[in-house]
């Protein structure tokens, strides 16, 4: 992580177009002396990040659940602000008021052919003391599902993608008037209830099948990293392709005096009630299904025979939410540029979480914090960035990119004039470098990847990625194909729907 953090200084110091594909030689557009100076500052920057600090930051930020509207969310924001100031940066908190529904009632039961009531609970894990902070945790739910009270036959729809409904048509099965059950994976969760409603379903359940997220993959928590029987995935089902951010203030920052839509006017809620469940709760429901056998590709890893339905399984789903407005706290620091102050390099990671958030987002947020500390240390040594750097720790990302979108909407005139580059992160984990974004940064990021040493293999992260792709393709890979084209997995940049800074990218910033 130290080297990955340090390499971002390249972007802070130089324009992306200034880098050559081979970073060993002089930087294109720079004299030898100026390139030498740039690299000397980068070397100083690389030496600053300290893993002990990363651990300390993570322990502080993940001590308690810190979802939107929670006391520890605000406490974390205030602590982050104090750290930015301690690092010598000009920083502030920008507050917005957003719609944030939380569960008031959740009920799911199988009523035919047998009776079963879903637990809808994640029990504490003895090895993890934070798992017992039940009074502070959000229960398992999907944010921006509508309220609903529906009873209907159950139909299994695999991943719930349009292609899966084509298969159901071929099987002669309709979901009209049914409640569908889909497994997580193969598409974003918000697609599943949307497509289900388009096909006439009146409710949607989403479960984590152990084939993708459980014992089929390896040891479950706490013995390993995979989802245990009673674990379920929280998440937003806001229709973000319409627009991300606060549902009540599309296109404008959700400030206190912003004009807000009535709930009946909002167009990003689901059309049917939807709820996530564990594979422990899903198994009795799926086991009660009959009808055609599920196609081979539809079969998960539960110890049952997978049928599609409908019937004889009939389920009752009831959901009610508190439709409250809550404050969110974006922590923003700014370092003025010395040469091009009207060109902004914006760097973001969110700080809110569904629960304690050690991996998502804190593993990424602590890296940004060490970047901030390192930049502050360089400032004290006389360094100045050529372009203005804006460091942002967003709130409300999990529910629908709330913090980044509201900030971008509130500052849209400035961003259209000054925004040059946005760099987003979300989490760090063991594995290979992965980057997604604008094609204009592709060569630059590949050159940076050649400068970063992988701590495990001592290769560059670019080379490790290359070797992994060669291994993945196996002997059938054509040797005459360009290694550059063949091995850029993770570095072939493309637009993706889920980045904390998506609100910024949608505002027409020049790239």
Secondary structure by P-SEA (a helix, b strand, c coil): caaaaaaccccccccccccccccccccccccaaaaaaaaaaaaaaaacccaaaaaaaaaaaaccccccccaaaaaaaaaaaaaaaaaccccbbbbbbbbbbbbcbbbbbbcccbbbbbcccccccccccccccccccccccccccccbbbbbbbbbcccccaaaaaaaaaaccccccbbbbbbcccccaaaaaaaaaaacccbbbbbbbcccccccccccccccccccccbbbbbbcccccccccccccccccccccccccccccccccccbbbbbbccccaaaaaaaccccccccccccccccccccccccccbbbbbbbcbbbbbbbbbbbbbbbcccccccbbbbbbcccccccccccaaaaaaaaaaaaaaaaaaaaccccccbbbbbbcccccccccaaaaaaaaaaaaaaccccbbbbbcccccbbbbbbccccaaaaaaaaaaacccccccccaaaaaaaaaaaaacccccccccccccccccccbbbbccccccccccccccc
